[in-house]
């Protein structure tokens, strides 16, 4: 099942991968949902013999997600998120305050380019039910850094999300919330636990997770 916004004509197409594994697709898709703009979802199975050929029909980059609007093709999740922010300013995909907005962008950018060990060792798998038994020091440091960032933001905003209302930064961290949950990472901080619950209760996240349950995908690693 694909996400549908009530409209006779989608404003853009969003090309994504398996909802069970594709964390970057999830990030971009959540921003698209939050934008309120009608869009058509195009799903491509990952790690199949024809995956590269299917992706090549939509972009020369060889990667997804991809946003297509007429002849315009936008790739890379952060670029897509910024474009959606410009298309739908009324959705307030970034905080209104300039300083808070810059900080939120810093959070999203660090998630976009960092946390390599966490992303490699704790790859997203929404069907996973078994806690991780062994973790490298690098991944433990990544989690420590992640939790500190969340706590610092939540102490100022007091929730429900990192900078008050749900924004692009929250969409970028949503797959990590799911990872911490599915890998059984113990969280002690009350504010962080509530934040993670708020992410999991978000209507877009819930729809994504329900869709993932119906997928028939073979196990892969997709960071």
C-alpha positions in Angstrom: 0.0 0.0 0.0 1.3 3.5 -0.9 0.6 6.7 0.9 -2.2 8.8 -0.6 -2.9 12.4 -0.1 -6.4 13.4 -1.1 -5.8 15.0 -4.5 -6.7 14.2 -8.1 -3.2 15.3 -9.2 0.1 14.6 -7.3 2.4 17.6 -7.0 5.5 15.4 -7.3 6.7 11.8 -7.4 8.9 10.4 -4.7 11.0 7.3 -5.5 11.8 5.3 -2.5 13.1 1.8 -1.5 11.9 -0.9 0.8 10.1 0.5 3.9 11.6 -2.2 6.1 15.2 -1.2 5.4 15.5 2.1 3.6 16.2 4.7 6.3 17.0 7.5 3.9 13.8 6.8 2.0 11.9 7.0 5.4 13.5 10.4 6.2 12.5 12.0 2.9 9.1 10.4 2.9 8.3 11.7 6.4 9.3 15.2 5.3 7.1 14.8 2.2 4.1 13.8 4.4 4.7 16.6 6.8 4.8 19.1 3.8 1.1 18.4 3.2 1.7 18.3 -0.5 0.1 15.6 -2.6 2.6 13.1 -4.0 2.8 9.8 -5.8 5.0 7.1 -4.2 7.1 5.0 -6.5 8.6 1.9 -4.7 11.7 0.1 -5.9 12.9 -3.2 -4.4 16.4 -3.0 -3.2 19.2 -5.5 -3.6 17.5 -7.2 -6.6 19.0 -8.0 -9.9 17.1 -5.2 -11.6 17.4 -2.6 -8.8 20.1 -0.5 -10.5 18.1 -0.6 -13.8 14.9 0.5 -12.0 16.7 3.4 -10.3 18.3 4.4 -13.5 14.9 5.1 -14.9 14.5 8.0 -12.5 18.1 9.3 -11.8 21.7 9.1 -12.9 22.9 9.2 -9.3 22.3 5.5 -8.9 20.7 6.1 -5.5 17.3 6.8 -3.9 15.3 8.6 -2.6 14.6 10.8 -5.6 12.0 13.6 -6.0 10.7 14.1 -9.5 8.6 17.1 -10.5 8.0 17.4 -14.2 11.5 17.5 -15.8 13.1 18.4 -12.4 14.9 15.7 -10.6 16.2 16.2 -7.1 18.3 13.6 -5.3 19.9 13.3 -1.9 17.6 13.3 1.1 18.8 16.7 2.6 18.4 18.4 -0.8 14.9 17.0 -1.1 14.0 18.1 2.4 15.2 21.6 1.7 13.3 21.7 -1.6 10.1 20.6 0.1 10.6 23.3 2.7 10.7 25.9 -0.1 7.7 24.3 -1.8 5.6 24.3 1.3 6.6 27.2 3.7 3.3 27.0 5.5 4.2 23.5 6.7 7.1 25.1 8.8 9.4 22.2 8.1 12.1 24.1 9.9 11.7 26.1 13.2 10.7 29.8 12.6 13.3 31.3 14.9 16.6 31.8 12.9 18.9 30.6 15.7 16.8 27.5 16.4 16.5 26.9 12.7 20.3 26.9 12.3 20.7 24.5 15.2 18.0 22.2 13.7 19.9 22.2 10.4 23.1 21.3 12.3 21.4 18.3 13.8 20.0 17.1 10.5 23.4 17.7 8.8 25.2 15.7 11.4 22.8 12.8 11.0 23.2 13.1 7.3 27.0 12.7 7.3 27.8 11.2 10.7 27.1 8.2 13.0 28.8 5.9 10.5 29.4 3.1 13.1 25.8 3.2 14.4 24.4 3.2 10.9 26.6 0.2 9.9 26.3 -2.0 12.9 22.6 -1.1 13.7 21.3 -1.1 10.1 17.5 -0.4 9.9 15.3 -3.5 10.0 11.7 -2.8 11.1 11.1 -6.5 11.3 13.8 -7.1 13.8 12.7 -8.3 17.3 16.0 -9.5 18.8 18.2 -7.1 20.9 21.8 -6.7 19.9 24.2 -8.7 22.0 27.5 -7.1 21.2 28.3 -3.5 20.2 31.5 -1.9 19.2 33.0 1.0 21.2 32.5 3.2 18.1 28.8 2.5 18.0 28.5 3.1 21.7 30.1 6.5 21.3 27.7 7.3 18.4 24.7 6.4 20.7 26.2 8.5 23.5 26.6 11.5 21.2 23.1 11.0 19.8 21.4 10.9 23.2 23.3 14.0 24.3 22.1 15.9 21.3 18.5 14.9 21.9 18.7 15.7 25.6 20.3 19.1 24.9 17.5 20.1 22.4 14.7 18.7 24.6 15.8 20.6 27.7 15.3 23.8 25.7 12.2 23.0 23.7 10.6 20.8 26.3 9.2 18.7 23.4 7.2 17.1 22.1 9.9 17.0 19.4 13.5 18.2 19.4 12.7 21.8 18.6 9.0 21.9 19.5 7.0 21.0 16.5 7.9 18.1 14.2 10.5 19.3 11.7 13.1 18.0 9.3 15.5 17.2 12.1 13.0 14.8 13.7 12.4 13.2 10.3 16.1 12.6 9.9 16.4 11.0 13.4 13.2 8.9 13.1 14.9 5.8 11.6 17.5 6.0 14.5 14.6 6.0 17.0 13.4 2.8 15.3 16.9 1.3 15.4 17.3 1.9 19.1 13.9 0.4 19.7 14.4 -2.7 17.6 17.9 -3.4 18.8 16.8 -3.2 22.4 19.1 -0.3 23.3 18.3 0.7 26.9 17.3 4.3 27.4 17.2 5.7 30.9 16.5 9.4 30.3 12.8 10.3 30.8 12.8 13.1 28.2 14.5 11.0 25.6 12.1 8.0 26.2 9.2 10.3 25.8 10.7 11.8 22.6 11.1 8.4 21.1 7.5 7.5 21.9 6.4 10.8 20.3 8.3 9.8 17.1 6.8 6.4 17.1 3.3 7.8 17.6 3.7 10.3 14.7 1.0 9.5 12.1 3.6 9.3 9.3 5.9 6.9 11.2 2.9 4.7 12.1 1.8 4.5 8.5 5.4 3.7 7.3 5.8 1.0 9.9 2.4 -0.6 9.1 3.3 -0.6 5.4 6.7 -2.2 6.2 4.9 -5.1 7.9 3.2 -6.1 4.6 6.5 -6.0 2.6 8.0 -9.2 1.3 11.7 -8.3 1.3 14.8 -10.3 1.7 17.2 -9.2 4.5 19.6 -6.4 3.3 21.6 -3.6 4.9 20.6 -0.1 3.8 21.9 2.7 5.9 
